[in-house]
């Protein structure tokens, strides 16, 4: 009995030694310790209007430093938003793709248009639902005009400015021809940056991209035919692709950014989109900050 117990102890010790050696070797080679925590794919959401890149950057940075994360899936359900924010998020994703050997897959859900599509260009592969709305490659800048309303209300505005263009976009008058030409030049410049990003990341001729880049939207199936996405797929298929590319195989484990806790204020005022501070921010954004360039549909 004692001899059998001794043999069993030796076998267990050898097994633990073998497991420990495998874990140490994997860590030395730059991997993670799956037996301790489990390798997984990080799923980072991009939902709704793109107005801030703070949450996206935070999640990307956190998962980039996580050794158990073996790949990334960017889940896009967005019609786009401000041009600068979308461009910033694209640049961060492209930097991850270029500097890291872990796969980055972008998946477009119901909608991934304009700025939403721009972000996807930073991934190794772009997949989309066949029925998704994507494309809308273009730039828009809008100026509200309340001149007629204010005139009828008997309200006027005196302006003292340092230069001819200083009150460009004023809501109390129309654009002048020179102002319109200058804004058009600005829009064209930012538009060409979008076209260049598509041409470079999708290996398409710039002139061919411009044919598609008139603001039109298309289904995921048509986008695949045009070369704007690699193929159509469900979210699970995108996860399976990331798993295969990272060596985890199909149906990999996943991890998402932790959801923010809902407090009393949110319960009183409703979900994120209807919270009071969100409404105030939106009003201030459009009235005080002024018009901004947008990669957005519609």
N, C-alpha and C positions, 0 to 999 in steps of 0.2 A: 504494500500500500504506500509506504513511504517512498519507495523507488518510483512508483507511478506518479506520485505528487511532484517529485523532483523533476522528472522528465517533462511533465506538464508545465512546470514553472519555467524550465529552460525554453520550451517552445514558445511560451507567451513572451518571454524576454526577447527572443529572436524576432518575433513578430513585431513587437513594439520598436525594436531597433531598426527593422526594415522600414516600417512606416515613418519613423523619425528621420531616417536617412533620405527617404523619398521627399519628405516635406522640405528638409534643409536643401537638398539638391534643387528642388523647384524654385525655392526662394533665391538661391544663388544665381540661377539662370534667369532671374527676373520675373518669375511667375508668382502666384500666390499659393497659399496653403489650403487647398480645397477641403481637406479633411477637417480643418479647423473652422472654416467659415463658409465655404462653398463659393465657387466661381459663378458669376452671373453677368447679365447684360443690364446696363443702366438705360432706363427709358426716361427721356427728358421731354416733357410736354411743351408745346408752343400753341397756346389756345387764345382765341379772340384777337381783338385789335392789338397790334404791336405798338406800344407806347413807351415801354421801358425794357431795358435789357438786364436789369438788376437781378431778377430771380433766375433767369437763364444762365447768366454768368456765374452766379453763386452755385447753382447745381452742377454746371459743367466743371467748375474748379474743384468742387468737392469730390465728384466721381472720378475726375482725372487723377486725384491723389489716392484713390482707393485701389489697393492692389488686388482686391477680389473682383473688381470690374474688368471684364475681358473684352468688352465691346460696348458700343453705344447705338441706341435707336432714338432718333429725334421724331417725336410724334407731332405732326403739324396739322392743326385744324384752325387756320387763320386766313382772313382775307387780306392780310398785310397791315400796314400802318405807316408810321413816319419813316422816311427814307434813311435818315442817319441811324436810327435804331436797328432797322433791318440789316443795314450794311455792317454795322458793328457786330451783330450776332452772327452774320455770315462769316466775317473775318475771324471771329473766335473759333467757330466750328472748323473753318479751313485750316487754321493753325493747329488745331488738335489733329486733324486728318494728316497733315503734312509732317508734324513733329513726333507723332505717336504711332506705334505699329499696330494699335488696336483698331478694329474696323469701326467705321462710322456709317450708319445707314439712316437715310431720311425717308420717312413714310408720310404721304399726304392722305389725309382722311377725306371728310366731306368737302372741304375746301382748303386749298393751299395755293392761293393766288397772289400775284404781285410780290409784296414783301415776304409773304409766306413762302413763295417759291424761291425767292432770292436766298433766303436762309438755307433752303435745301441744297443749293448749289455747293455748299461747303462740305458735303458728305462724299464718301467714296461711291455710294450707290443711292439712287433715288427711286423709290417705289411709290405707286399711287393706286388707290381704288379705281376700277374702270369707270365708275360714275362720278368720280371726284371732279370738282371745278378747280382748274389750275390755269397756268398761263398768266394772262393780264400783265404782260411785260410792258411796263411803261411808268410814267411819272405824272402826277397831277398836283396842281397848286391852285387853291381856290381863294377868292377874295369876296367876302360878303359886301353887299352894296345896299345901304339903307338910306341913300340920298333922298329918294322920293318920299319915303315915310317921314323922315326928319323934316323935310320941307313942308309937308302937310301939317306936321305937328308944330311948326313954327320954331324949330330948333336949328340953330346954325353953329358953325365951329370955325373959330379964327385960328389960323396956323401960322406960326413963325418958324422957319426952318433954315438950317445952315447950308443946305444944298438942294438942287432941283429934285433929287430922288428920295429925299429923307422921309417923306410921308407916303412913300409908295405903298399901295394897298390900303389906303385910308378908306374906311367904310362909308364916308360921306361924299364920295365923288367917284366918277369913272376913272379908269386908267387912261393916261395919255398914250399916244402912239409910241413915244420913246420909252415909256415905262413898260408897255406891253412887249416891245421888242427886247428889252433887257431881261424881263422875266422869262420870255420864250428862250432866250440864250441860256439862262440858268437851267431851265427845265431840260433843254436839249443836252446840256453838259452832263447832268445827272442821269439822263436817259441813256447816254452813250456808256456811262459806267456800268449800268445794268446790262446793256447789250454785250459789253466786253466780258463781264462776269459769266454770262451764259455761254458766249463763244469759247472762252477759255476752259471752263469746267465741263462743258458738254462736247468739246471737240467739234464744234460747228463753225462754219464760215460766218463771219460777222454779217455779211450781206444776206445770208440765208436766215439768220436770226432776226434781222430787221423786218423781213417779210412777215414773220410771226409776231413781231413786237410792236403791234399797232394798238395794243390794249385789249385785244380779243381774248376771251376765255375759251377754254376747250375742256373736254372730258379727259380723264386720266388715260383712257384708251387712245384718244387722238394724240395726246401728248407723247405717249410711248411711240406711236408711229412717226411723230415728228422728231424724235430723239431728245425731247426735253426731259423725259424720265426714262429709266432703264426698262421697266416693265410694270405691268399692273400686278397688284398683290393685296392681300388683306394684311392687317396689322400682325397677325400671328405668323404669316409667311415672312414678313419683314424681320420679326424676331428670330424665326428659324434661319433666315439668311445670315443674320449677325452671329447666331450660334455656330453655324457651319464655318463662317469665315474666321471665327475666333477659336475653333477647335472644340467647342462645347457641344456641338451636334444640335439636332432639332429639339424643340421644346426646352430651351435653356431657362434656368432660373432668372428672374428679373428683380430689379430694385428700382423704385421711383423716389423722387424727392418727397420728403415727409410733408404731409399736408399741414397748413397752418391751422391752429386751433381756432374754433369759432367762439367769439366772446359774446357778452351780453349786448354790446353795441350792434354786432352783426345780426343777432337774433331779433333785435328791435327793428333794424332797418333793412333786413333781407340779405340776399346773396351779394357777392362782390360787385356785380354789375349795377346794383341798385343802392349800394351803400351811400350815405349822405356825402362822405368825403370824396367818393368817386365822382358823384354828380358835380360837386363843387369844383373838383380838379378839372373835369371835362369842360365846364363852363369857362373857368379861368384860362384854360389852355387855348380855347378858341377865341376868347375875347381880349385877353391881356397879352398873351404870348404872341398872338398873331398868326397869320397863315404860315404853313410849313410845307415843304416838299414831302410828298407822300408816295410810297409804293403801295398803293391800296386799291382794292376793287370792292364795290363799285365806286 
